[in-house]
Amino acid sequence: MDTFDAISPIDYRYYEGDKETFEKLQPYLSETAAIRYQLAVEVALVKSLAERKICDKKAAAEIEAAAKKVTAAEVYEEEKKIKHNIRALVNCIRNKVSTEAKPYVHFTATSNDIISTAEGLRLKDATINALLPQLLQLEKTLIGIARREKNTLQIGRTHGQHAEPITFGFTIASYVSRLGGRISTIATAANNMKGKFAGAVGAYNASSLLLKDPEEFEIAVLKKLGLQPSTHSTQIVEPEFAADLMHSVISAFGVMANIADDMRHLQRTEIGEVAEQFGAEQVGSSTMPHKRNPINFENVKSLWKEFVPRMTTVYADQISEHQRDLTNSASSRFMPEIIAAAFIAAKRLTAAMEKLVVVKENLNKNFNASKGMIAAEPAYILLAAAGHPDAHEYVRKLTLIAQQQRKSFQEVLMNDAVAQPYLKKMTKSQLQLLQNPERYTGIAAVKTEKVCRQWEKELRIR
């Protein structure tokens, strides 16, 4: 099939067309990978059987060698004939081994001993080996920007309105902290993925026929794969482990979407505090040659809009009647796409942030637009500290006077007779701050550095 014959945009637009993304995700999230992971579970099973002398080592080696030759294409061809995916996998192995080895392919296993274990392992591996490194690269990029701009003055905004002065580095540090927390949560959830080898209803019925301690056997099989069993299984692994992983990924996706949205808004013509660097031949609009749209940031938010609702399906897949039904057999197949999309978004957002241009001229222009009023908060606090009985209301009225007279708040305050006794109680530095509100950034720069150091240490970023 040609790439452009694919149905999903994940394939023809974001995956197949990007060699680096393909190489990072294909070993874990492709259908070829799904079959390879299932084969790895079958091999771990037969090796454990050989260790307990239920089959000989020669048979185990033969099955392992055969498994390496099985392809996804032949498994699917076999499934077309017999209408069962795991039995098709088993038949493909059996077709490549001797009569003596055939009985031990899939011996004592049920389909979901293989499927649940393989899925848990490949989602874990995809997260640890592909998604987390990309998120860490994004986090490292954010830390670099936060440090670089920790003293760059910016007007803070709440409810879309100018608030108090901060720094642009402090703005980015918020996302350093939020994404850092999500990375930690994802790593914990990925490392907590489980497998199972407990049979058709989870009671070890088949394995207990031949093994004195079927739970120990389950542990041994899974240990070969780098997994542990869940405390209790039915025909399937407890679904909460996968739900926790997907939730943590979607939660990180939300942080990325928020970063993208903020950067997109800061690029508005009326604001213009940052810019997304364009390539020499890049086109922003099909009809307006001058346009430079924030396409990468918009793309990240758009991907988030598509994938955040999929958590509803993940939560719905927690419910399986009795020991198991098939109502999650199709829906759970789309779970890998959540990890793929999060990786793609992280990669795109990292590239955009690495080339982010901070327009200090516009940062200063926007700050100056509110410079005449933003001293109101420190003024009321300092007046109250100096003994004014109703400083907030007094300052509020002065701001109205300043607006009416088209003067700065500082000018009105400093010339108001009522304020004089209180102003005399203030220190020189306090008075200077009231007249130079660009100094009123609290500990924004210090906090930025502290946040960066904390997450560098916790995530071991160098």
Buried (B, 14 or more C-beta within 10 A) or exposed (E): EEEEEBEEEBBBBBBBEBEEBBEBBBBBBBBBBBBBBBBBBBBBBBBBBBBBEBBBEEBBBBBBEBBEEBEBEBBBEBBEEEEEBBBBBBBBBBBBBEEEBBEBBBBBBBBBBBBBBBBBBBBBBBBBBBBBEBBBBBBBBBBBBBBEBBBBBBBBBEEEEBBBBBBBBBBBBBBBBBBBBBBBBBBEBBEBBBBBBBBBBBBBBBBBEEBEEBBEBBBBBBBBBEBBBBEEBBBBBBBEBBBBBBBBBBBBBBBBBBBBBBBBBBBEEEBBBBBBEBEEEEEBEEEEEEEBBBBBBBBBBEBBEEBBEBBEBBEEBEEBEEBBEEEBBEEBEBBBBBBBBBBBBBBBBBBBBBBBEBBBEBBBBBBEEBBBBBBBBBBBBBBBEBEBEEBBEBBEEBBEEBEEEEBBBBEBBBEBEEBEEBBEEBEEEBBEBBEEBBEBBBEBBEBBBEBBEEBBEEBEBE
